[in-house]
């Protein structure tokens, strides 16, 4: 099946299966790059002699820059087309990778992460929308599967791939970034030859104004899922930042694969469960998800106390499974509570809360490590997340399937701030 779309020049070109797969592959490369530095945090800390609080800042600025880009330019591809925004994001991402290659100080690392975060946030909306639009040439059912699982699988492969290269390949602080740059260059070349799946529209400047609001009739539902959202994303930040340095310390090992495995265990399980539970009801997902990552957090706490890296990884798998399920339930719950023209604003608030929960607690934990041991801080962090998850489960007991609209699981998972905002204009 082939659909015809209007490209940026105004000529009509057919969207083929390659459109879908190229967009999906580039999305995967961006997510691979997002977790590639994680196994290197310990190396950077040793090389540049910075404190745990600085390490967490290097991690957190990525999430903050990504959120800023998502809110400001996340809808730009609805007006300029998908390809121009993605190509510009690829250029920015390559610049960010070059910062890592050339890094000789902490400030260069921070600059690289900021550029990388902004590039990723700029690309996510356009890539997700392009995948949804290109899926019609393959199978419409693939779009929600790819958009919901690619971020987690990309993070998982990026972490384990990076740690393997760092441990066994030459130039440990540079090779992985050259690999990413090569993949991005190939992706850009393929993108140039790919039909534009979107259309140019007026209002590009107006689209730069962030849309973030929760209408009164959706606030009760939003408030009920907030504890689970915060707990899940805080736990995600814990595994992607502190986990990569904590597990080698627990195991008294210098093997970087332990750090990659900590991220992989969480992210791979999250991606798998986001696929496996796509048809699960909202109420069930909002109960099962927080329950699972509460158990995972407690297992991680026990692993730290007993000094077991294997138990920590097991906790990561369970926590990741809970995150994948809980994220699905949360995004569907807030989508169902809002009317179609309100979803862009509601989801923007959802992502603001998510990425703040992803980054701010990690920075606080980094600061706390200047006064306490990493193990003590991690235990308090895990306990706090578990407590929030329990609150999330309790709140879900009062969550009803009610709201102006009730999208299917596939519809909710294929929605992005970019695609929703285009509907509301």
Secondary structure in CASP SS format (residue, H / E / C, confidence):
PFRMAT SS
TARGET T0000
AUTHOR 0000-0000-0000
METHOD secondary structure of the structure
MODEL  1
X C 1.00
X C 1.00
X E 1.00
X E 1.00
X E 1.00
X E 1.00
X C 1.00
X C 1.00
X C 1.00
X C 1.00
X C 1.00
X E 1.00
X E 1.00
X E 1.00
X E 1.00
X C 1.00
X H 1.00
X H 1.00
X H 1.00
X H 1.00
X H 1.00
X H 1.00
X H 1.00
X H 1.00
X H 1.00
X H 1.00
X H 1.00
X H 1.00
X H 1.00
X H 1.00
X H 1.00
X H 1.00
X H 1.00
X H 1.00
X H 1.00
X H 1.00
X C 1.00
X H 1.00
X H 1.00
X H 1.00
X H 1.00
X H 1.00
X H 1.00
X H 1.00
X H 1.00
X H 1.00
X H 1.00
X H 1.00
X C 1.00
X C 1.00
X C 1.00
X H 1.00
X H 1.00
X H 1.00
X H 1.00
X H 1.00
X H 1.00
X H 1.00
X H 1.00
X H 1.00
X H 1.00
X H 1.00
X H 1.00
X H 1.00
X H 1.00
X H 1.00
X H 1.00
X H 1.00
X H 1.00
X H 1.00
X H 1.00
X H 1.00
X H 1.00
X C 1.00
X C 1.00
X C 1.00
X H 1.00
X H 1.00
X H 1.00
X H 1.00
X C 1.00
X H 1.00
X H 1.00
X H 1.00
X H 1.00
X H 1.00
X H 1.00
X H 1.00
X H 1.00
X H 1.00
X H 1.00
X H 1.00
X H 1.00
X H 1.00
X H 1.00
X H 1.00
X H 1.00
X H 1.00
X H 1.00
X H 1.00
X H 1.00
X H 1.00
X C 1.00
X C 1.00
X C 1.00
X H 1.00
X H 1.00
X H 1.00
X H 1.00
X H 1.00
X H 1.00
X H 1.00
X H 1.00
X H 1.00
X H 1.00
X H 1.00
X H 1.00
X H 1.00
X H 1.00
X H 1.00
X H 1.00
X H 1.00
X H 1.00
X H 1.00
X H 1.00
X H 1.00
X H 1.00
X H 1.00
X H 1.00
X H 1.00
X H 1.00
X H 1.00
X H 1.00
X H 1.00
X H 1.00
X H 1.00
X H 1.00
X C 1.00
X C 1.00
X H 1.00
X H 1.00
X H 1.00
X H 1.00
X H 1.00
X H 1.00
X H 1.00
X H 1.00
X H 1.00
X H 1.00
X H 1.00
X H 1.00
X H 1.00
X H 1.00
X H 1.00
X H 1.00
X H 1.00
X H 1.00
X H 1.00
X H 1.00
X H 1.00
X H 1.00
X H 1.00
X H 1.00
X H 1.00
X H 1.00
X H 1.00
X H 1.00
X H 1.00
X C 1.00
X C 1.00
X C 1.00
X C 1.00
X C 1.00
X C 1.00
X H 1.00
X H 1.00
X H 1.00
X H 1.00
X H 1.00
X H 1.00
X H 1.00
X H 1.00
X H 1.00
X H 1.00
X H 1.00
X H 1.00
X H 1.00
X H 1.00
X H 1.00
X H 1.00
X H 1.00
X H 1.00
X C 1.00
X C 1.00
X C 1.00
X C 1.00
X C 1.00
X C 1.00
X C 1.00
X C 1.00
X C 1.00
X C 1.00
X C 1.00
X H 1.00
X H 1.00
X H 1.00
X H 1.00
X C 1.00
X C 1.00
X C 1.00
X C 1.00
X C 1.00
X C 1.00
X C 1.00
X C 1.00
X H 1.00
X H 1.00
X H 1.00
X H 1.00
X H 1.00
X H 1.00
X H 1.00
X H 1.00
X H 1.00
X H 1.00
X H 1.00
X H 1.00
X H 1.00
X H 1.00
X H 1.00
X H 1.00
X H 1.00
X H 1.00
X H 1.00
X H 1.00
X H 1.00
X H 1.00
X H 1.00
X H 1.00
X H 1.00
X H 1.00
X H 1.00
X H 1.00
X H 1.00
X H 1.00
X H 1.00
X H 1.00
X H 1.00
X H 1.00
X H 1.00
X H 1.00
X C 1.00
X C 1.00
X C 1.00
X C 1.00
X C 1.00
X H 1.00
X H 1.00
X H 1.00
X H 1.00
X H 1.00
X H 1.00
X H 1.00
X H 1.00
X H 1.00
X H 1.00
X H 1.00
X H 1.00
X H 1.00
X H 1.00
X H 1.00
X H 1.00
X H 1.00
X H 1.00
X H 1.00
X H 1.00
X C 1.00
X C 1.00
X C 1.00
X C 1.00
X C 1.00
X H 1.00
X H 1.00
X H 1.00
X H 1.00
X H 1.00
X H 1.00
X H 1.00
X H 1.00
X H 1.00
X H 1.00
X H 1.00
X H 1.00
X H 1.00
X H 1.00
X H 1.00
X H 1.00
X H 1.00
X H 1.00
X H 1.00
X H 1.00
X H 1.00
X H 1.00
X H 1.00
X H 1.00
X H 1.00
X C 1.00
X C 1.00
X H 1.00
X H 1.00
X H 1.00
X H 1.00
X H 1.00
X H 1.00
X H 1.00
X H 1.00
X H 1.00
X H 1.00
X H 1.00
X H 1.00
X H 1.00
X H 1.00
X H 1.00
X H 1.00
X H 1.00
X H 1.00
X H 1.00
X H 1.00
X H 1.00
X H 1.00
X H 1.00
X H 1.00
X H 1.00
X H 1.00
X H 1.00
X H 1.00
X H 1.00
X C 1.00
X C 1.00
X H 1.00
X H 1.00
X H 1.00
X H 1.00
X H 1.00
X H 1.00
X H 1.00
X H 1.00
X H 1.00
X H 1.00
X H 1.00
X H 1.00
X H 1.00
X H 1.00
X H 1.00
X H 1.00
X H 1.00
X H 1.00
X H 1.00
X H 1.00
X H 1.00
X H 1.00
X H 1.00
X H 1.00
X H 1.00
X H 1.00
X H 1.00
X H 1.00
X H 1.00
X C 1.00
X C 1.00
X C 1.00
X C 1.00
X C 1.00
X H 1.00
X H 1.00
X H 1.00
X H 1.00
X H 1.00
X H 1.00
X H 1.00
X H 1.00
X H 1.00
X H 1.00
X H 1.00
X H 1.00
X H 1.00
X H 1.00
X H 1.00
X H 1.00
X H 1.00
X H 1.00
X H 1.00
X H 1.00
X H 1.00
X H 1.00
X H 1.00
X C 1.00
X C 1.00
X C 1.00
X C 1.00
X C 1.00
X C 1.00
X C 1.00
X C 1.00
X C 1.00
X C 1.00
X C 1.00
X C 1.00
X H 1.00
X H 1.00
X H 1.00
X H 1.00
X H 1.00
X H 1.00
X C 1.00
X C 1.00
X H 1.00
X H 1.00
X H 1.00
X H 1.00
X H 1.00
X H 1.00
X H 1.00
X H 1.00
X C 1.00
END
